[in-house]
Amino acid sequence: MFEINEIQPFGAIVTNNELEDLCNIDTKTLIQLLDKYKILVLKNFEPMEDTKYINFCKSLGSLMQWEFGPLLNVRMEQDPKNHIFSKGRVELHWDGAFTKETPRINAFQCISSSNDGNGGETLFVDTTKIIHDTDKKIIEEWKKINLTYITEKKAHYGGTVNVKLVEKHPHKQEDIIRYIEINNEDNLEVNPVQCDICTPNTININKDNFLSQITKNLYKPTYMYRHKWSTGDYMLIDNNAVLHGRAKVEGNVNRHLKRIHIL
């Protein structure tokens, strides 16, 4: 029915060889694969119109309802209210940071790609792998660090959120990193993110140096997968274990993704 090939440094491509409907794959199978690989790229499956796509996502869990509904069309805009609709780079983050509920899964469907353009890859970082590779004493210090993120609400999200740098995955017994990249040169005018750090007296860090080192680590090829979209791609992402962002878009800006958050 389909074959599975691992992606480096993490994730898997699930390729359908018979052009069957994605809805025919058992829900438990998809969840088990996502738990194992953290991101799934699903290829050669039939396209879905909005109602069918929404119902498919409902089979994986309850959907987050935004002011526009559960489905967001992600494409470039001339005068964007939010930088995810611009051509600029999107900083690494997790979705739902400024909402009451954090989505368990990000689901994407690529309606049209920008194969004749450059850049614009979606970036994914496995934070559990970083924690696994980092000295345990350092991780214990990270667990004591509290971060406050602030951004103005100009589209469908914004506000203030307080988190620990390292928290437990809400659905698994593993540590994850809660981090939003703040130094984004392409998001200084639209809706930049500010960050404050609160640490115990036993931990002495320089804020700028510390955040710079964390960011540098996240971008290491050992932990980051860069996905170049093709028309027809579907993706499922563990939104808690994986941070994501986007490289700057160059050239063709006709890419169109449909995103749904699954709780």
C-alpha positions as a Markdown table, in Angstrom:
| # | Residue | x | y | z |
|---|---|---|---|---|
| 1 | Met | 0.0 | 0.0 | 0.0 |
| 2 | Phe | 2.7 | 2.5 | 1.0 |
| 3 | Glu | 6.4 | 2.5 | 1.8 |
| 4 | Ile | 8.3 | 4.3 | 4.6 |
| 5 | Asn | 11.7 | 5.8 | 4.2 |
| 6 | Glu | 13.5 | 7.6 | 7.0 |
| 7 | Ile | 14.6 | 11.2 | 6.6 |
| 8 | Gln | 17.9 | 12.5 | 8.0 |
| 9 | Pro | 18.3 | 13.7 | 10.7 |
| 10 | Phe | 14.8 | 12.7 | 11.7 |
| 11 | Gly | 11.3 | 12.1 | 10.3 |
| 12 | Ala | 9.9 | 9.8 | 7.6 |
| 13 | Ile | 8.5 | 10.0 | 4.1 |
| 14 | Val | 5.4 | 7.8 | 3.6 |
| 15 | Thr | 5.0 | 7.2 | -0.2 |
| 16 | Asn | 1.8 | 5.8 | -1.6 |
| 17 | Asn | 2.4 | 3.7 | -4.7 |
| 18 | Glu | -1.2 | 3.2 | -5.7 |
| 19 | Leu | -2.5 | 6.8 | -5.5 |
| 20 | Glu | -5.0 | 5.8 | -2.8 |
| 21 | Asp | -6.9 | 8.1 | -0.5 |
| 22 | Leu | -5.0 | 9.2 | 2.6 |
| 23 | Cys | -8.2 | 8.6 | 4.6 |
| 24 | Asn | -7.8 | 4.9 | 4.0 |
| 25 | Ile | -4.8 | 4.7 | 6.2 |
| 26 | Asp | -5.8 | 3.5 | 9.7 |
| 27 | Thr | -5.7 | 6.4 | 12.2 |
| 28 | Lys | -3.8 | 4.4 | 14.8 |
| 29 | Thr | -1.1 | 3.6 | 12.2 |
| 30 | Leu | -0.6 | 7.3 | 11.4 |
| 31 | Ile | -0.4 | 8.2 | 15.1 |
| 32 | Gln | 2.1 | 5.4 | 15.8 |
| 33 | Leu | 4.3 | 6.5 | 12.9 |
| 34 | Leu | 4.1 | 10.1 | 14.1 |
| 35 | Asp | 5.1 | 9.1 | 17.6 |
| 36 | Lys | 8.1 | 7.3 | 16.2 |
| 37 | Tyr | 9.3 | 9.7 | 13.6 |
| 38 | Lys | 7.9 | 13.1 | 14.9 |
| 39 | Ile | 7.3 | 14.4 | 11.3 |
| 40 | Leu | 5.6 | 12.5 | 8.5 |
| 41 | Val | 5.8 | 13.7 | 4.8 |
| 42 | Leu | 3.0 | 11.9 | 3.0 |
| 43 | Lys | 3.4 | 11.8 | -0.8 |
| 44 | Asn | 1.4 | 10.5 | -3.8 |
| 45 | Phe | -2.0 | 10.7 | -2.1 |
| 46 | Glu | -5.1 | 12.1 | -3.7 |
| 47 | Pro | -5.8 | 15.8 | -3.1 |
| 48 | Met | -8.6 | 16.7 | -0.7 |
| 49 | Glu | -11.1 | 19.6 | -0.8 |
| 50 | Asp | -11.5 | 21.5 | 2.4 |
| 51 | Thr | -14.4 | 19.6 | 3.9 |
| 52 | Lys | -12.8 | 16.3 | 3.4 |
| 53 | Tyr | -9.4 | 17.5 | 4.6 |
| 54 | Ile | -11.0 | 18.9 | 7.8 |
| 55 | Asn | -12.8 | 15.6 | 8.4 |
| 56 | Phe | -9.6 | 13.7 | 7.9 |
| 57 | Cys | -7.9 | 15.8 | 10.5 |
| 58 | Lys | -10.9 | 15.3 | 12.8 |
| 59 | Ser | -10.2 | 11.5 | 12.7 |
| 60 | Leu | -6.8 | 12.3 | 14.4 |
| 61 | Gly | -8.3 | 14.4 | 17.2 |
| 62 | Ser | -10.3 | 17.5 | 18.1 |
| 63 | Leu | -9.5 | 20.6 | 16.0 |
| 64 | Met | -8.4 | 23.9 | 17.3 |
| 65 | Gln | -10.9 | 26.6 | 16.3 |
| 66 | Trp | -9.5 | 30.0 | 15.4 |
| 67 | Glu | -11.5 | 33.1 | 14.6 |
| 68 | Phe | -11.5 | 32.1 | 11.0 |
| 69 | Gly | -12.3 | 28.4 | 11.7 |
| 70 | Pro | -10.0 | 25.3 | 11.8 |
| 71 | Leu | -8.3 | 25.8 | 8.5 |
| 72 | Leu | -5.7 | 28.5 | 7.7 |
| 73 | Asn | -4.6 | 29.3 | 4.1 |
| 74 | Val | -0.9 | 30.1 | 4.3 |
| 75 | Arg | 0.3 | 32.1 | 1.2 |
| 76 | Met | 2.1 | 35.3 | 0.5 |
| 77 | Glu | 0.3 | 38.6 | 0.9 |
| 78 | Gln | 1.2 | 42.1 | -0.4 |
| 79 | Asp | 0.6 | 43.8 | 3.0 |
| 80 | Pro | 0.8 | 41.1 | 5.6 |
| 81 | Lys | -0.6 | 41.5 | 9.1 |
| 82 | Asn | 1.5 | 38.6 | 10.2 |
| 83 | His | 5.0 | 37.7 | 8.9 |
| 84 | Ile | 4.0 | 34.1 | 8.1 |
| 85 | Phe | 2.3 | 35.7 | 5.1 |
| 86 | Ser | 5.4 | 37.6 | 4.0 |
| 87 | Lys | 8.4 | 36.5 | 2.0 |
| 88 | Gly | 10.7 | 36.9 | 5.0 |
| 89 | Arg | 12.2 | 34.3 | 7.3 |
| 90 | Val | 9.9 | 32.9 | 10.0 |
| 91 | Glu | 11.7 | 32.3 | 13.3 |
| 92 | Leu | 11.7 | 28.9 | 15.0 |
| 93 | His | 8.7 | 28.4 | 17.3 |
| 94 | Trp | 6.0 | 26.0 | 18.3 |
| 95 | Asp | 2.4 | 26.7 | 17.3 |
| 96 | Gly | -0.2 | 27.7 | 20.0 |
| 97 | Ala | 2.4 | 29.4 | 22.2 |
| 98 | Phe | 0.1 | 32.4 | 22.8 |
| 99 | Thr | -3.2 | 30.4 | 23.1 |
| 100 | Lys | -4.8 | 28.5 | 26.0 |
| 101 | Glu | -4.2 | 25.1 | 24.2 |
| 102 | Thr | -1.2 | 23.8 | 22.4 |
| 103 | Pro | -1.9 | 21.8 | 19.3 |
| 104 | Arg | -0.7 | 18.2 | 19.5 |
| 105 | Ile | -0.3 | 17.9 | 15.7 |
| 106 | Asn | 0.2 | 20.4 | 12.9 |
| 107 | Ala | -1.3 | 19.2 | 9.7 |
| 108 | Phe | -0.4 | 20.7 | 6.3 |
| 109 | Gln | -1.6 | 20.1 | 2.7 |
| 110 | Cys | 0.4 | 21.7 | -0.1 |
| 111 | Ile | -2.0 | 22.9 | -2.8 |
| 112 | Ser | 0.7 | 24.5 | -4.9 |
| 113 | Ser | 4.5 | 24.7 | -4.5 |
| 114 | Ser | 7.1 | 27.1 | -5.7 |
| 115 | Asn | 9.5 | 24.7 | -7.4 |
| 116 | Asp | 10.7 | 27.4 | -9.8 |
| 117 | Gly | 11.7 | 29.6 | -6.8 |
| 118 | Asn | 14.5 | 29.4 | -4.2 |
| 119 | Gly | 14.3 | 29.3 | -0.4 |
| 120 | Gly | 11.1 | 29.1 | 1.5 |
| 121 | Glu | 11.9 | 25.6 | 2.9 |
| 122 | Thr | 10.0 | 24.8 | 6.1 |
| 123 | Leu | 12.5 | 24.1 | 8.9 |
| 124 | Phe | 11.9 | 21.4 | 11.6 |
| 125 | Val | 14.0 | 20.8 | 14.7 |
| 126 | Asp | 13.8 | 17.7 | 16.9 |
| 127 | Thr | 14.3 | 19.2 | 20.4 |
| 128 | Thr | 14.2 | 15.8 | 22.1 |
| 129 | Lys | 17.4 | 14.9 | 20.2 |
| 130 | Ile | 19.1 | 18.1 | 21.4 |
| 131 | Ile | 18.2 | 17.2 | 25.0 |
| 132 | His | 19.5 | 13.6 | 24.5 |
| 133 | Asp | 22.8 | 14.9 | 23.2 |
| 134 | Thr | 23.3 | 17.6 | 25.9 |
| 135 | Asp | 25.0 | 17.0 | 29.2 |
| 136 | Lys | 22.5 | 16.1 | 32.0 |
| 137 | Lys | 23.8 | 18.8 | 34.3 |
| 138 | Ile | 23.2 | 21.4 | 31.7 |
| 139 | Ile | 19.6 | 20.1 | 31.1 |
| 140 | Glu | 19.0 | 20.4 | 34.9 |
| 141 | Glu | 20.0 | 24.0 | 34.7 |
| 142 | Trp | 17.8 | 24.6 | 31.7 |
| 143 | Lys | 14.8 | 23.3 | 33.6 |
| 144 | Lys | 15.2 | 26.1 | 36.1 |
| 145 | Ile | 15.1 | 28.8 | 33.4 |
| 146 | Asn | 11.8 | 30.6 | 32.8 |
| 147 | Leu | 11.2 | 32.5 | 29.6 |
| 148 | Thr | 8.6 | 35.2 | 29.0 |
| 149 | Tyr | 7.7 | 35.8 | 25.3 |
| 150 | Ile | 5.7 | 38.9 | 24.2 |
| 151 | Thr | 4.4 | 39.8 | 20.8 |
| 152 | Glu | 1.7 | 42.2 | 19.6 |
| 153 | Lys | -1.5 | 40.5 | 18.3 |
| 154 | Lys | -1.9 | 41.7 | 14.7 |
| 155 | Ala | -3.5 | 38.6 | 13.1 |
| 156 | His | -4.8 | 35.5 | 14.8 |
| 157 | Tyr | -2.3 | 35.2 | 17.7 |
| 158 | Gly | -0.3 | 37.3 | 20.1 |
| 159 | Gly | 0.1 | 38.4 | 23.7 |
| 160 | Thr | 2.3 | 37.2 | 26.5 |
| 161 | Val | 3.3 | 33.6 | 27.5 |
| 162 | Asn | 5.5 | 32.3 | 30.4 |
| 163 | Val | 7.2 | 28.9 | 29.9 |
| 164 | Lys | 10.1 | 26.9 | 31.2 |
| 165 | Leu | 12.9 | 26.4 | 28.6 |
| 166 | Val | 12.6 | 22.7 | 29.2 |
| 167 | Glu | 9.2 | 21.1 | 29.9 |
| 168 | Lys | 7.7 | 17.7 | 29.8 |
| 169 | His | 6.0 | 16.6 | 26.5 |
| 170 | Pro | 2.3 | 16.9 | 27.4 |
| 171 | His | 1.5 | 13.5 | 25.8 |
| 172 | Lys | 4.8 | 11.6 | 26.5 |
| 173 | Gln | 7.3 | 11.1 | 29.3 |
| 174 | Glu | 10.1 | 13.0 | 27.6 |
| 175 | Asp | 11.7 | 16.5 | 27.9 |
| 176 | Ile | 11.2 | 19.0 | 25.1 |
| 177 | Ile | 12.5 | 22.6 | 24.5 |
| 178 | Arg | 10.0 | 25.5 | 24.5 |
| 179 | Tyr | 11.8 | 28.2 | 22.5 |
| 180 | Ile | 10.9 | 31.0 | 20.2 |
| 181 | Glu | 13.7 | 32.5 | 18.2 |
| 182 | Ile | 13.7 | 36.3 | 18.8 |
| 183 | Asn | 16.5 | 37.7 | 16.6 |
| 184 | Asn | 14.7 | 37.6 | 13.2 |
| 185 | Glu | 15.9 | 40.4 | 10.9 |
| 186 | Asp | 12.9 | 39.8 | 8.6 |
| 187 | Asn | 10.4 | 40.4 | 11.4 |
| 188 | Leu | 11.4 | 43.7 | 12.9 |
| 189 | Glu | 8.5 | 45.7 | 11.6 |
| 190 | Val | 5.5 | 43.4 | 11.4 |
| 191 | Asn | 5.2 | 41.6 | 14.8 |
| 192 | Pro | 8.6 | 40.9 | 16.4 |
| 193 | Val | 8.9 | 38.7 | 19.5 |
| 194 | Gln | 10.6 | 39.9 | 22.7 |
| 195 | Cys | 12.0 | 37.6 | 25.3 |
| 196 | Asp | 12.8 | 38.0 | 29.0 |
| 197 | Ile | 14.7 | 35.4 | 31.1 |
| 198 | Cys | 14.3 | 34.6 | 34.8 |
| 199 | Thr | 16.8 | 32.4 | 36.4 |
| 200 | Pro | 17.6 | 31.4 | 40.0 |
| 201 | Asn | 20.5 | 33.2 | 41.7 |
| 202 | Thr | 22.6 | 30.0 | 41.3 |
| 203 | Ile | 22.6 | 30.4 | 37.5 |
| 204 | Asn | 24.5 | 33.3 | 36.1 |
| 205 | Ile | 24.0 | 33.8 | 32.3 |
| 206 | Asn | 24.2 | 36.6 | 29.8 |
| 207 | Lys | 20.8 | 36.8 | 28.1 |
| 208 | Asp | 22.0 | 37.7 | 24.6 |
| 209 | Asn | 24.8 | 35.1 | 24.6 |
| 210 | Phe | 22.6 | 32.4 | 26.0 |
| 211 | Leu | 19.8 | 32.9 | 23.5 |
| 212 | Ser | 22.4 | 33.1 | 20.6 |
| 213 | Gln | 24.0 | 29.8 | 21.7 |
| 214 | Ile | 20.6 | 28.1 | 21.9 |
| 215 | Thr | 19.6 | 29.3 | 18.5 |
| 216 | Lys | 22.9 | 28.3 | 17.0 |
| 217 | Asn | 22.4 | 24.8 | 18.4 |
| 218 | Leu | 18.9 | 24.5 | 16.9 |
| 219 | Tyr | 20.2 | 25.3 | 13.4 |
| 220 | Lys | 22.8 | 22.5 | 13.4 |
| 221 | Pro | 22.2 | 20.0 | 10.6 |
| 222 | Thr | 22.3 | 17.2 | 13.2 |
| 223 | Tyr | 18.9 | 18.4 | 14.5 |
| 224 | Met | 17.3 | 20.3 | 11.6 |
| 225 | Tyr | 15.3 | 18.9 | 8.6 |
| 226 | Arg | 14.6 | 21.4 | 5.8 |
| 227 | His | 11.6 | 20.5 | 3.7 |
| 228 | Lys | 11.1 | 21.8 | 0.2 |
| 229 | Trp | 7.4 | 21.5 | -0.7 |
| 230 | Ser | 6.0 | 19.7 | -3.7 |
| 231 | Thr | 2.4 | 20.1 | -4.8 |
| 232 | Gly | 0.3 | 17.4 | -3.2 |
| 233 | Asp | 2.5 | 16.9 | -0.2 |
| 234 | Tyr | 0.8 | 16.3 | 3.2 |
| 235 | Met | 2.7 | 16.7 | 6.5 |
| 236 | Leu | 1.9 | 15.7 | 10.1 |
| 237 | Ile | 4.2 | 17.2 | 12.8 |
| 238 | Asp | 4.5 | 16.6 | 16.5 |
| 239 | Asn | 4.0 | 20.2 | 17.5 |
| 240 | Asn | 5.4 | 19.7 | 21.1 |
| 241 | Ala | 8.6 | 17.8 | 20.3 |
| 242 | Val | 9.4 | 19.7 | 17.1 |
| 243 | Leu | 10.0 | 23.4 | 16.6 |
| 244 | His | 9.5 | 24.8 | 13.1 |
| 245 | Gly | 10.2 | 27.9 | 11.1 |
| 246 | Arg | 10.7 | 28.9 | 7.4 |
| 247 | Ala | 13.7 | 30.0 | 5.3 |
| 248 | Lys | 13.4 | 33.3 | 3.4 |
| 249 | Val | 11.4 | 33.0 | 0.2 |
| 250 | Glu | 13.2 | 34.0 | -3.0 |
| 251 | Gly | 11.6 | 34.2 | -6.5 |
| 252 | Asn | 8.2 | 32.5 | -7.0 |
| 253 | Val | 5.7 | 33.3 | -4.2 |
| 254 | Asn | 2.8 | 31.2 | -5.4 |
| 255 | Arg | 3.1 | 28.5 | -2.7 |
| 256 | His | -0.2 | 27.7 | -1.0 |
| 257 | Leu | -0.4 | 25.6 | 2.1 |
| 258 | Lys | -3.5 | 24.6 | 4.1 |
| 259 | Arg | -2.8 | 24.2 | 7.9 |
| 260 | Ile | -5.0 | 22.6 | 10.6 |
| 261 | His | -4.2 | 22.3 | 14.3 |
| 262 | Ile | -5.2 | 19.0 | 16.0 |
| 263 | Leu | -5.5 | 19.0 | 19.8 |
